[in-house]
Amino acid sequence: MSGLRFFTTPWTIGLSAALVVAVAAVAFLTWRRSGFAAGTGLVELLRLAVAAIVGLLLNQPEWVEEYRPDEKPVLAVLYDASRSMDTQDVVSTGSTAAAGPRTRRDAIAALAGSELWRPLTERFDVVIEPFAPAPPGTGTDLAEPLTTALERFSALRAVVLVSDGDWNKGRPPLDAAQALRLAQVPVYAVSVGSATKLPDLDLTSLDCPTMGVAGKPVRVPFTILSSLPTERVVVATLATSSGEKLVKEVRIPPMATVSDWIYWTPPAVGDYTVTLAIPVQQGELLPDNNTRTAPIAVRQENLKVLVVESVPRWEYRYLRNALARDPGVDVSCLLFQPGLSKRGGGTKDSIPTFPAGLDELSTYDVVFLGDVGVGAGQLTDEDCRLLKGLVEYQASGLVFMPGWRGEQASLVGTPLEELCPVVIDPARPDGSASEGPRRLVLTEAGRKSLLTKLADSGPENLAVWESLPGGQWYGPVLRAKAGSEVLAVHEDAANEYGRIPLLVTRTFGSGKVLYMATDGAWRWRKGVEDKYHYRFWGQVVRWMAYRRNMARGERMSLSFAPEQPQLGQTLAIDARVAEASGEPLSRGEVTARITVPDGGVETVRFTPPGGDGEWGVFAATFTPTQPGRHEVLL
């Protein structure tokens, strides 16, 4: 609707009328005194017209053009879907209080539903959308959804933002809110969750090893986080699927974290689950996190390890002794040192030559490559090809242990170069010496890795690594390759890529590779004898051989990585399949049925890596979207 409109009040109307009347009276009197002259009459008429216009303007005349929009104004309801919304700390009131605290996600369910906003749908187009979804989101970005809403909706009139906390990803949300303010779009923030942790005993971790040995004690570490205001003494109970129960009394100070462990000796070979539980305490509001369960595969251990070295340096000697004394390890050693009276080393665990062929080499679970390379009297290109296949297709582990002779520099250009998790520095193939001992410093990944776990709790483990004696030489490392994981770096040596990585791992095909760029691990025995040196190398061997030994002796076996997967994290699954005769399967279709926690079934198809079926290994990937136990049938 279009037309002229006035915005009047009684005062403006009266004032306008009085003005016009007064001017008209004055004009008439002036015209009469002039004898009703024509010129004077015209001037007074003009005066009256000006007064009428002024009176009209006092009543605020406006010409209004009305345009009806083609779409409704938009109300955007944006709610947080990050993993932190699963935190159970919303205390209900009224009749629902007896049900206990709810998760933040459940608490905002009404805001995230359409029913609550139904009364506004006649006037607004209500858009309800999540942001920062759990998989694969790793944080909460509040700026991005606000900015996107302003860009996507031209008729945006208001934003309702529902979240459980501050932003920890992306740009500051204040910038986006300022842009919305300039566009005259208000933002209504709705917070959810408790500002302080609820009174609780939380069994935060159960770090059960993924593999154990029948008849040998397994240490099952656990961590309890207390937010209770008083000290508690609880009895932790470890129950196994075989029916055993073990208990341990744990004293927990107020508002503290306690790490402890329980020893369990698996009675026989098999797949077990262990469940740790702590009793619910008075005043505790969250009883659901007092129990954790973890699987463990128990095998009859007989790990075969091959150590290949050029000269018997100290690192080699102490490593060989550590492996030879380990009852679960069968070690073989090969020395390429010229002039030996007996080829290979001459000791009882020595072999005269490198394994000749696939059949001999495939018996080894882990291979240590010391200061050796390709050349006369050392490895051949065929040896390197077989080692690559052993790791890639048979899930064996390979450990690079360079030395001051720089022989490993000759591995560049061979099939083993692709496996190496670091880039070798061609400018210093024999490594670098330090003026004094320099220790290994754990990275963030190293502090979380099972490989570097020399103590049960994080702070204790870090203290152990800080106390270990350092080495005076480090290998020719330029940088870590993409896709590798750096567990430890040099204390102070650095280049343009950052501090020199000294302990680096990666997954290659089905197996694992470790690069140990120092030859000073034997110094860790100082003052503590074999406590940390033996534990570290024992963990290295078992960590690298775990995937290969999950189902030794069976025609089919499955392994996966990472070994402790998180929700939304893609798993690499390997299936090793053999014919009835025991030969690796080279042709055929391999599938697996995965039963997810809600009972649904997904089918995963495997393909041979690179199309090569020589080693009988097939690969697939799977991304879990539900927390809980998954069953895989190959």
Secondary structure, DSSP 8 states (H G I E B T S, - for coil): --EEEE---HHHHHHHHHHHHHHHHHHHHHHHHTTS-HHHHHHHHHHHHHHHHHHHHHT-EEEE-----SS--EEEEEEE-SGGGG-EEE---GGGGGG--EEHHHHTTTTTSSSTTGGGTTT-EEEEEEES-TTT--S--SHHHHHHHHHH-TTEEEEEEEESS---SSS-HHHHHHHHHHTT--EEEEE-S-SS--S-EEEEEE---SEEETTS-EEEEEEEEE--SS-EEEEEEEEETTS-EEEEEEEE-TT-EEEEEEEE---SSEEEEEEEE----TT-S-GGGSEEEEEEEEE---EEEEEEESS--HHHHHHHHHHHH-TTEEEEEEE--TT-SSTBTSSTTB-SS---SHHHHTT-SEEEE-S--BSTTSB-HHHHHHHHHHHHHH--EEEE---TT-GGGGGTTSTHHHH-SEEE-TT-TT-EEEEEEE-EEE-HHHHH-STT--SSSHHHHHHHHHHS--EEEE--EEEE-TT-EEEEEEEEEEETTEEEEEEEEEEETTEEEEEE-BS-GGGGGTTTTTHHHHHHHHHHHHHHHTTTTTTTTSSEEEEEESSS--TT--EEEEEEEB-TTS-B--SS-EEEEEE-TTS-EEEEEEB-GGG--TT-EEEEEE---S-S--EEE-
